[in-house]
Amino acid sequence: MCGIVGYVGEKNSPEVLIDGLKKLEYRGYDSAGIAFFEENEINIIKSRGKLQNLINKINENKKIHSTCGIGHTRWATHGEPSHINSHPHGSKTLAIVHNGIIENYLPLKEELLSKGYNFLSQTDSEVLALLLDYYYEKDPIFAVNKMVEKIKGSYALGIIFRDYPEKIFAVKRDSPLIIGKGKGENFIASDIPAILKYTNKYIILEEGEIAEITKECIRIYNRDNQLIEKEILTATWDENAAEKNGFPHFMLKEIYEEGEILRKTISPYYDGNINFKFQNITDENINSIKKIHIIGCGTAMHAGLIGKNIIEKLCKIPVEVHIASEFRYSETVIDKQDLILAISQSGETADTIAALKKAGDYGCRTIAVVNVLGSSITRISDDVIYTFAGPEISVASTKAYLVQIAIMYLLALKISEIKNLISENEIAENISYMLSLEKKINQILNNSDKIKHFAYDFHGYENLFYIGRGLDYSIAAEASLKLKEISYIHSETYAAGELKHGAISLITKDFPVIALATDENLFDKMLSNIKEIKSRGGKVLLITTENIAKEKLSDRKEDIADYIFQIPETKHLFIPFVAIIPLQLFAYYMAVLRGCDVDKPRNLAKSVTVE
Ligand code: M6R
């Protein structure tokens, strides 16, 4: 979704703004712009398309020197991606950048039109600029408060007023915004990577708070207009973590980090005991859980599917996985004693936030599994378990998924310990096994040429099925999402046994299948399904384990599948950690071979902060 940056200090603001916007490109956008002070006037430059178009336009100007400004990357919601709809929007007195959606913009627009205002764009955001202008009588905080009273919806706003050429104002509700605290310079941004080059200190702006920022000072007002003290947080991510470091794409770099971050996520939570430090949830609460509901979107929801398999197996508690956007309007039966687990990389996904709030209304305990420190979801859950993936820049989530599932395993082990279903020794064995998976992950990464070769043979197809049973079926759901989101190939996941109930009619020589068969106990069933596909002309890439290949396929491999990838031998319970790696690589190489913009797929945004 849209990205916001703002800078006030000694440096040339357009350069800092562009730098920050580049770091926010991963959020997805279709136009960009900046507003900055020059000789005490507000100057706006904006452009449709990639940031480079904006940079070219900035460079057409005489040398700019400005020490205060705001910038924006826009992901179109209201009005097509165009120069006129790009942000900043403004009047003679001010300029704004906005992330979010103003739900009541139409009646407000009518009202402003009747007061003689003219609109240039089709955006909801321009309403904010003109509404502010209407209320502005030399007192920015008063005007912002008045505007906030009138608007409904979600917003993170950066604002500059012509009368205050050394100040940035900011306000937010339901859209992320942080304030970066530097030395003699300060920032606003939608996300931490935008400021990491300059500072790792930041403040999270809470709902309804207004910030007034100069190069030396950050003032925050609460909803009652009182100045308040805010905690200054320190990001542990280093600037390098948000760089490609020699990899052609962030996605590939992030896949190659998976072994290491698996260790980095598990280790802090195990010191001989699984040591989640819950503030609000007791062992007693956990003992009385009737059911667990997992909520999330996209990849995070798929991590929940793995969680369901593992928690049900280890803890004997029923688990239901909900798509957050469905859950928020559903009539799901929830008991007060149920536990809600919300999974989110960004911690800012609007649907997951809404679903979590709804869960809170039932009076259930909520735990969030989140990657971004201090993000919105962490502030509305009873307890938080952080994943330590570092910044994930590629829109396609890879490493975040891996550590989300790691937390599912740790939670399952912890709950089964509390319920006396597992011994300390067994927990220790399981943790040490999980840590040993780093080696197997790296072994697969070292064999990536093989996957590249498969991708070469498959990248011309327009349709694909992923099939599996049990855990493999849940892994396949994520594999299929990865492929479609970055390569634009239509793919679907099917429970292998379900194919013959309808979808097998689609199988032809042009409709290949990726079959995941890593469970020895279910392999023969999978084999029958694979035969059904082969006998209808479908090409099959089989992902299985070394042991299965040795024991069950021996000398007839070619008859069974057209291609086979063997995963290093892994206990089946832990197979998701290793089986997902070749599938992420497969999606990556397919997208590269098709010439797709891997890190920034069309129409997508990294964190989906609107409904
Ligand atoms: O930040 P979140 O984990 O809440 O994001 C949820 C989904 O939007 C996200 O996983 C999305 O599906 C990814 N693009 C998938 O790669």
Boltz pocket constraint, residues with backbone or C-beta under 6 A from the ligand:
constraints:
  - pocket:
      binder: B
      contacts: [[A, 296], [A, 297], [A, 298], [A, 299], [A, 300], [A, 343], [A, 344], [A, 345], [A, 346], [A, 347], [A, 348], [A, 349], [A, 352], [A, 395], [A, 396], [A, 397], [A, 398], [A, 481], [A, 482], [A, 485], [A, 605], [A, 606], [A, 607], [A, 608]]
      max_distance: 6.0
